[in-house]
Amino acid sequence: MLIISAEKDRRKEAGKTEAFVVAENIKELAGKDNIKYSDIAILLASINRSQCFAAALRAAGIPFHVIDGKGFFEKQEIIDLVNLLLVLDNSRRDLELIGILRSPYFALSDETISEMCVGREKNSLWSVLNDGNVTFDLPSEQQDLLQKAKHILKKLQTNVQALPLPDLLIRIFNDLQIAPLLIGQEFGKEKLANVKKLQQMATDFCMKQGGTLHTFLQRVEKMRKTETRIEVSAGGFEQDSVTIMTIHKSKGLEFPVVFLPALHARGRYDASSICFLPNFGLGIKIRNEDGELVESSALKKIKQYNSEMEAAEKKRQLYVAMTRAEKRLILSGVSLDEGGKEQKVREEWLDSLRRILLAQKQGEPLVDVKIIEEKSVKMQETAT
């Protein structure tokens, strides 16, 4: 167990230190006892914390890939490409057009798009974009981007009827420079692998079933609604690389070495002012004698019940995470010096595990423990 000890006001810095320490430990493990990077997984309660650990691994020169738990059609690079295809199929799809104008393909600002929407009246956004008589008071950089978007989209739309779907996608990839654009982003190899998978799906659909752009989009929508699982080749990332994924996504998997960090992370605070459960009824906030909004007894009972259910679920989640390790399990978290002023309402995972695992048994703790002072760690700069 790795414990990062830090002062109360250095929670964020301590989190980065923990990621750095995890990366250093992974580097030390790789090569020992025939352990490869691909044998190692970092399991997180929330994928939102992956960026910090990814930055630390990158800075340490450790290859990695992130399995973010999203479905194939929920990934932003897929949403952007599908939005583009939807607009080329039907130019009156304003929401999808807004999406691709904001995307990395055209990078128009929200202010620019708002200006276009305000000035469109009852016209479609596409007609406003292509109306040479409509002018906007925009910075020169945004004017240039707007003209570029107009030129590329108009050019692509003229190809929709002339080109079969596979050739249209090749033209899109070339005109938008999708490969270099994505490869330069964080997790670029995976993003590029995803859009190439969509391109391959479209090509196969066209070749085997004579599909068109319109019928392919209908198929995509059906697959999205039914949450069809799409497997993407591991070629999008290095074969010998550390896996970063959520605990939920790790169910059914096992790794020789598992790091379970961020055990200090707090659960979500329930600030709801209205809740309903069949056995408890409707709980709301009401005004007391002083005119202040307070929780009704029903709302308190509902929140207490929800809190107990969440605690039980978190125990199951912790069990799943700890049993993913075949040989080694490394736990880590941040311990903040609260100065004895703050009484915790609920134990965090780190508190529970320290209480259980560090219990003395014949003078020795049940696990090896290393306490590291946050300020004593000298980290190199990491890009987050």
C-alpha positions in Angstrom: 0.0 0.0 0.0 1.3 3.4 -1.0 0.1 6.3 1.1 0.8 9.9 0.0 0.8 12.1 3.1 -0.1 15.7 2.5 -1.4 18.9 4.1 -5.2 19.6 3.9 -4.9 22.4 1.4 -2.7 20.3 -1.0 -5.3 17.7 -2.2 -4.8 18.5 -5.9 -1.0 18.5 -5.7 -1.1 15.3 -3.7 -3.3 13.7 -6.4 -0.6 14.4 -9.0 2.1 13.1 -6.7 0.2 9.9 -6.3 0.0 9.5 -10.1 3.7 10.1 -10.3 4.5 7.6 -7.6 2.3 5.0 -9.3 4.1 5.6 -12.6 7.5 5.2 -10.9 6.4 1.9 -9.3 5.2 0.6 -12.6 8.5 1.4 -14.2 10.3 -0.4 -11.4 8.1 -3.5 -11.8 8.4 -3.8 -15.6 11.0 -6.4 -16.4 11.1 -7.9 -12.9 9.8 -11.5 -12.6 8.9 -11.4 -16.4 6.3 -8.7 -15.8 5.5 -6.8 -19.0 3.6 -3.4 -19.2 0.7 -5.4 -20.7 0.4 -7.3 -17.5 -0.3 -4.2 -15.5 -3.7 -2.4 -15.1 -4.7 0.8 -13.3 -8.3 0.5 -12.2 -10.2 3.7 -11.3 -13.6 4.2 -9.8 -14.2 7.0 -12.3 -12.7 7.4 -15.7 -12.5 11.2 -15.1 -9.4 10.5 -13.1 -7.6 8.8 -16.0 -6.1 12.0 -17.4 -3.9 12.6 -14.3 -2.5 9.0 -14.4 -2.1 9.1 -18.2 -0.1 12.3 -17.9 2.2 10.7 -15.3 2.7 7.5 -17.4 3.4 9.6 -20.5 6.0 11.7 -18.6 7.7 8.5 -17.4 7.9 7.2 -21.0 5.5 4.3 -20.2 3.2 3.1 -23.0 -0.4 2.9 -22.1 -4.0 2.9 -23.4 -7.3 4.0 -21.9 -10.5 2.0 -22.0 -12.9 4.7 -21.1 -16.1 2.6 -20.7 -18.0 4.5 -23.3 -19.8 2.7 -26.1 -18.3 2.9 -29.6 -21.0 5.3 -30.8 -20.6 7.5 -27.7 -17.0 8.3 -28.4 -16.6 12.0 -29.4 -14.6 11.2 -32.6 -17.3 8.9 -33.7 -20.1 11.4 -32.9 -18.2 14.1 -34.9 -17.8 11.9 -38.0 -21.4 10.6 -37.8 -22.7 14.2 -37.4 -20.8 15.1 -40.6 -22.3 12.3 -42.5 -25.8 13.2 -41.2 -25.4 16.8 -42.5 -24.1 15.6 -45.9 -27.2 13.4 -46.1 -29.6 16.1 -44.9 -28.3 19.7 -44.8 -31.2 20.9 -42.6 -29.9 19.0 -39.6 -28.9 22.1 -37.6 -27.9 20.5 -34.3 -25.5 18.1 -36.1 -24.1 21.0 -38.2 -23.5 22.9 -35.0 -21.7 19.8 -33.6 -19.3 19.5 -36.5 -18.6 23.3 -36.7 -17.5 23.1 -33.1 -15.5 19.9 -33.6 -11.7 19.9 -34.2 -12.5 19.6 -38.0 -13.5 23.3 -38.1 -13.0 24.6 -34.6 -15.5 27.5 -34.7 -16.1 29.2 -31.4 -19.4 29.1 -29.6 -19.6 32.9 -30.1 -19.3 32.5 -33.8 -22.0 29.8 -34.0 -24.3 31.8 -31.7 -23.9 34.8 -34.1 -24.9 32.5 -37.0 -27.9 31.1 -35.1 -29.2 34.6 -34.1 -29.0 35.8 -37.7 -30.7 32.9 -39.4 -34.3 33.7 -38.6 -36.3 30.8 -40.0 -33.6 29.6 -42.4 -31.5 26.5 -41.8 -28.0 27.0 -40.5 -26.7 25.5 -43.7 -28.4 28.1 -45.8 -27.0 30.8 -43.6 -23.5 29.3 -43.9 -23.7 29.3 -47.7 -25.4 32.6 -48.2 -22.7 34.9 -49.6 -24.8 38.0 -48.7 -24.8 37.2 -45.0 -21.9 38.8 -43.0 -21.0 38.5 -39.4 -19.0 40.7 -37.1 -16.3 38.2 -36.3 -12.6 38.2 -35.5 -10.5 37.6 -38.6 -9.4 34.2 -37.4 -13.0 33.0 -37.1 -13.9 34.5 -40.5 -11.1 32.4 -42.0 -12.3 29.3 -40.2 -15.9 30.0 -41.3 -14.9 30.3 -45.0 -12.8 27.1 -44.7 -15.8 25.3 -43.3 -18.1 26.6 -46.0 -15.7 25.6 -48.8 -15.0 22.1 -47.5 -18.7 21.3 -46.6 -20.0 22.6 -50.0 -17.3 20.6 -51.8 -18.2 17.4 -49.9 -21.9 17.8 -50.5 -21.3 17.9 -54.2 -19.6 14.5 -53.9 -22.5 12.8 -52.0 -24.4 12.0 -55.2 -21.4 11.4 -57.4 -19.4 9.1 -55.2 -20.2 5.7 -53.6 -20.0 5.7 -49.8 -16.4 4.2 -49.5 -15.0 6.8 -51.9 -16.9 9.6 -50.1 -15.3 8.6 -46.8 -11.9 8.5 -48.4 -12.5 12.1 -49.7 -13.7 13.1 -46.2 -10.6 11.7 -44.6 -8.4 13.5 -47.1 -10.1 16.9 -47.2 -10.4 17.1 -43.4 -7.0 15.6 -42.7 -8.6 13.4 -40.1 -5.5 11.1 -39.6 -3.0 13.8 -38.7 -5.7 15.8 -36.8 -6.5 12.9 -34.5 -3.1 11.4 -34.1 -1.9 14.7 -32.7 -4.5 14.6 -29.9 -4.3 12.8 -26.6 -5.0 9.1 -27.1 -4.8 9.9 -30.8 -3.9 6.3 -31.9 -7.1 5.0 -30.3 -9.2 7.8 -31.8 -7.8 7.1 -35.2 -8.4 3.4 -34.9 -12.1 4.1 -34.0 -12.8 6.3 -37.0 -11.1 3.8 -39.3 -13.3 1.1 -37.8 -16.4 3.2 -38.7 -14.9 3.7 -42.2 -14.4 0.0 -42.6 -18.0 -0.7 -41.3 -19.3 1.7 -44.0 -17.2 0.1 -46.7 -18.3 -3.4 -45.8 -21.9 -2.4 -45.6 -21.7 -0.8 -49.1 -19.8 -3.7 -50.7 -21.9 -6.6 -49.1 -25.4 -5.0 -49.0 -25.2 -2.2 -51.6 -25.8 0.3 -48.9 -25.9 4.1 -49.5 -25.0 6.9 -47.2 -28.6 7.2 -46.0 -29.1 3.5 -45.4 -25.8 3.3 -43.6 -26.8 6.1 -41.2 -30.1 4.3 -40.5 -28.0 1.2 -39.6 -25.7 3.2 -37.4 -28.7 4.7 -35.5 -30.2 1.2 -35.0 -26.9 -0.1 -33.7 -26.5 2.9 -31.4 -30.0 2.4 -29.9 -29.5 -1.3 -29.4 -26.0 -0.5 -27.9 -24.4 -2.9 -30.3 -20.9 -3.8 -29.1 -18.2 -2.8 -31.6 -14.7 -4.3 -31.2 -11.8 -2.2 -32.3 -8.4 -3.9 -33.1 -5.7 -3.4 -30.5 -3.7 -1.9 -33.3 -4.8 1.5 -32.1 -2.3 1.2 -29.3 0.9 -0.5 -28.5 0.5 -4.2 -27.6 2.8 -4.0 -24.6 1.2 -1.2 -22.7 -0.4 -0.5 -19.4 -4.2 -0.6 -19.3 -6.1 2.3 -17.6 -9.8 1.5 -17.2 -12.7 1.7 -14.8 -13.4 -0.9 -12.1 -16.8 -1.4 -13.7 -15.2 -2.2 -17.1 -12.8 -4.6 -15.5 -15.5 -7.1 -14.4 -14.6 -10.6 -15.7 -11.0 -9.6 -16.5 -7.8 -10.4 -14.6 -4.3 -8.9 -14.7 -1.1 -10.2 -13.1 -0.5 -6.8 -11.5 -3.3 -4.3 -10.6 -2.9 -0.8 -9.2 -5.9 0.5 -7.4 -5.2 4.2 -6.8 -7.2 7.3 -5.7 -8.7 5.3 -2.7 -9.2 8.7 -0.9 -11.7 9.9 -3.5 -14.9 11.2 -2.0 -18.3 10.0 -3.1 -20.8 12.4 -4.6 -22.7 14.7 -2.2 -26.5 14.4 -2.6 -27.7 18.0 -2.8 -31.1 17.1 -4.1 -34.0 19.2 -2.9 -36.6 16.7 -4.1 -36.6 12.9 -4.2 -39.1 10.1 -4.6 -39.0 6.5 -3.6 -42.2 4.3 -3.6 -41.7 3.0 0.0 -40.9 6.5 1.3 -43.0 8.8 -0.8 -42.0 12.3 -1.9 -39.3 14.1 0.0 -38.8 17.8 -0.5 -37.3 20.8 1.2 -39.6 22.9 3.3 -39.4 26.2 5.2 -39.0 26.1 8.9 -40.2 28.6 11.4 -37.3 30.9 10.5 -38.1 30.8 6.8 -35.1 28.6 6.0 -35.3 25.7 3.6 -34.6 22.4 5.4 -35.0 18.8 4.5 -38.4 17.2 5.4 -38.3 14.0 7.3 -39.2 12.0 4.2 -36.3 13.6 2.3 -33.9 12.7 5.1 -35.1 9.1 5.1 -34.7 8.8 1.3 -31.2 10.3 1.4 -30.2 8.0 4.2 -31.5 5.0 2.3 -29.7 6.1 -0.9 -26.5 6.6 1.1 -26.7 3.1 2.5 -27.4 1.6 -0.9 -24.4 3.6 -2.4 -22.1 2.4 0.4 -23.1 -1.2 -0.2 -22.5 -0.8 -4.0 -19.1 0.8 -3.3 -18.1 -2.3 -1.2 -19.1 -4.6 -4.1 -17.1 -2.3 -6.4 -14.0 -2.5 -4.2 -14.3 -6.3 -4.0 -14.4 -6.5 -7.8 -11.4 -4.2 -8.1 -9.2 -6.1 -5.6 -10.0 -9.5 -7.1 -8.8 -8.5 -10.6 -5.2 -9.0 -9.5 -3.7 -12.4 -10.1 -0.3 -11.9 -8.4 0.2 -8.4 -7.1 -2.2 -5.7 -5.9 -0.9 -2.2 -5.1 -3.3 0.1 -3.3 -2.7 3.8 -3.1 -4.3 7.0 -1.9 -3.8 10.4 -0.4 -4.0 10.9 3.4 -4.7 14.6 4.2 -3.8 16.1 7.6 -7.2 17.5 8.7 -5.7 18.9 11.9 -8.2 17.0 14.0 -10.9 19.6 13.2 -13.0 17.7 10.7 -15.1 14.6 11.6 -15.7 12.5 8.5 -19.3 11.5 8.0 -18.4 8.4 6.0 -15.3 6.4 5.6 -13.5 6.5 2.3 -12.0 3.4 0.9 -8.5 4.4 2.0 -9.7 4.8 5.6 -11.5 1.5 5.7 -8.5 -0.4 4.2 -6.0 1.2 6.5 -8.2 0.3 9.5 -8.5 -3.3 8.3 -5.2 -4.1 6.6 -2.8 -2.2 8.9 -4.2 -3.9 11.9 -1.2 -5.4 13.8 -0.9 -9.2 13.7 1.9 -10.5 15.9 3.6 -7.1 15.6 3.4 -6.9 11.8 0.8 -5.2 9.5 -1.1 -7.5 7.0 0.3 -5.6 4.0 3.5 -3.8 3.2 3.0 -0.1 3.6 5.0 2.8 2.3 4.2 6.3 3.5 5.4 9.1 1.2 5.5 12.8 2.1 3.9 14.7 -0.8 6.4 17.6 -0.6 9.4 15.3 -0.6 8.6 14.0 -4.1 10.4 15.8 -6.9 8.3 15.4 -10.0 9.1 16.3 -13.5 6.5 18.5 -15.3 3.6 16.5 -16.7 1.2 17.8 -19.4 -2.3 17.5 -18.1 
